[in-house]
Amino acid sequence: MTRQDIEALLERHKAAFARRDAAALADQHAEDGTFESPAYGVVRGRPAIEGVYRYWFEAFPDLLLTWDSAVIDGERAAFFWTLSGTAQGVFFGVAGTGAKVSMPGAADYRFADGRITSARHIFDFSGMLMKTGALKARPA
C-alpha cells in the first residue's frame, strides 16, 4: 500500500469512529486480521474485532476517539490517541456509572491489500477500570 492509500484508510477509520460504526470499522480490517489491547488480549478475525468495537460503543455511547497525525513508515502507522466518553453501558461487569472518562493511548497499525492486518492499542486499562468504577482501589 502507498502512503496515500494508508492515509485514506486512516481517514475512513476516523470517520467510522466518529459515526460509532462498529461494522464499518471491522470491515477495514483484513478477514483474518488481529486486534490487540490490554482489555482483550489478541482477537482475530472481523467478527471478533467488530465485537470489540461494538462493546466499547455500547459501554460509552458518546465515545469520542481523536488522534494525532500518524507516523507512517512503509506499511505501518503509529499514532497517539485520546478516548473520551461517559460510562453508560455495562463495562467489564459493572453497569454504567455515569463516570466521564478521558484516557490517552497509542496505536500501531500494519496494512496490506487495502486493509488493516494488525492493530495494537496500548493504554492504562487498570486506570480506565478505576475511572469507570469497575475496579476499586483499596486504601493504602
C-alpha positions in Angstrom: 0.0 0.0 0.0 1.2 3.5 -0.7 1.4 6.3 1.9 -1.7 7.9 0.2 -3.6 4.6 0.5 -2.8 4.3 4.2 -3.7 8.0 4.8 -7.0 7.5 3.0 -7.8 4.3 5.0 -7.0 6.1 8.3 -9.3 9.0 7.3 -12.1 6.4 6.7 -11.2 4.8 10.1 -11.6 8.2 11.8 -14.9 8.8 10.1 -16.2 5.4 11.1 -15.2 6.1 14.7 -17.0 9.5 14.6 -20.2 7.6 13.5 -19.5 4.9 16.1 -20.0 2.4 13.3 -18.5 -1.0 14.5 -19.3 -2.8 11.3 -17.6 -0.2 9.1 -14.5 -0.2 11.4 -14.3 -4.0 11.3 -14.7 -4.1 7.6 -11.5 -2.0 7.3 -9.6 -5.0 8.9 -8.3 -8.0 7.0 -10.6 -11.0 7.2 -8.1 -12.8 9.5 -6.6 -9.6 10.9 -5.7 -9.2 14.6 -6.7 -6.6 17.2 -4.7 -6.4 20.4 -5.3 -4.4 23.5 -4.8 -4.6 27.3 -8.6 -5.0 27.7 -9.0 -8.0 25.3 -5.6 -9.5 24.6 -5.4 -10.6 21.0 -8.6 -11.2 19.0 -8.6 -12.5 15.4 -11.0 -12.0 12.5 -13.5 -9.4 11.6 -16.4 -10.7 13.7 -14.3 -10.7 16.8 -12.8 -7.3 16.0 -16.3 -5.9 15.4 -17.3 -7.2 18.8 -14.5 -5.2 20.4 -15.6 -2.0 18.8 -19.3 -2.7 19.5 -18.6 -3.4 23.2 -16.9 0.0 23.6 -19.6 1.8 21.8 -22.3 0.2 24.0 -20.4 0.9 27.2 -19.7 4.5 26.1 -22.5 5.6 23.7 -20.9 9.1 23.4 -17.4 7.7 22.8 -15.1 10.1 21.0 -11.7 8.9 19.8 -9.4 11.6 18.5 -5.8 11.1 17.3 -2.7 12.9 16.3 -1.3 12.6 12.8 0.1 9.2 12.1 3.7 8.5 11.6 3.8 6.2 8.5 6.7 4.0 7.7 6.2 1.6 4.8 3.0 -0.4 5.5 3.0 0.6 9.2 1.5 3.6 11.0 1.7 4.7 14.6 -0.2 7.4 16.4 -1.3 8.7 19.8 -5.0 8.9 20.6 -7.4 10.1 23.3 -10.6 8.3 24.2 -13.3 10.2 26.0 -16.9 9.3 26.9 -19.4 8.6 29.6 -19.7 5.1 31.1 -23.4 4.5 30.4 -23.5 0.8 29.4 -22.1 -2.3 31.1 -18.3 -2.1 31.3 -16.4 -5.2 32.4 -19.3 -6.4 34.6 -20.3 -3.0 36.1 -23.5 -1.2 34.9 -23.0 2.3 33.6 -21.9 4.6 36.4 -22.2 7.8 34.5 -18.5 8.4 35.0 -17.0 10.8 32.5 -13.6 9.5 31.4 -10.7 10.5 29.3 -7.8 8.3 28.5 -4.7 8.6 26.4 -3.2 5.8 24.4 -1.2 4.8 21.4 -1.7 2.5 18.4 0.4 0.6 16.0 -1.3 -0.5 12.8 0.0 -2.7 9.9 -1.5 -2.7 6.5 -1.7 -4.9 3.4 -4.0 -5.3 0.4 -6.0 -2.2 1.3 -6.8 -3.4 4.9 -5.6 -3.2 8.4 -3.8 -6.5 9.1 -2.9 -5.8 12.7 -4.0 -3.2 15.2 -2.3 -2.9 18.6 -3.6 -0.4 21.2 -1.7 0.4 24.3 -3.3 2.2 27.3 -3.7 2.2 31.0 -6.5 -0.4 31.3 -6.4 -0.6 35.1 -6.7 3.2 35.3 -9.7 3.1 32.9 -11.4 0.4 35.1 -10.8 2.6 38.2 -12.2 5.7 36.4 -15.4 3.9 35.5 -15.8 2.3 38.9 -15.3 -1.3 37.5 -12.2 -1.6 39.7 -11.9 -0.3 43.2 -8.6 0.5 44.7 -8.0 -0.3 48.4 -6.7 2.4 50.5 -3.0 2.1 51.5 
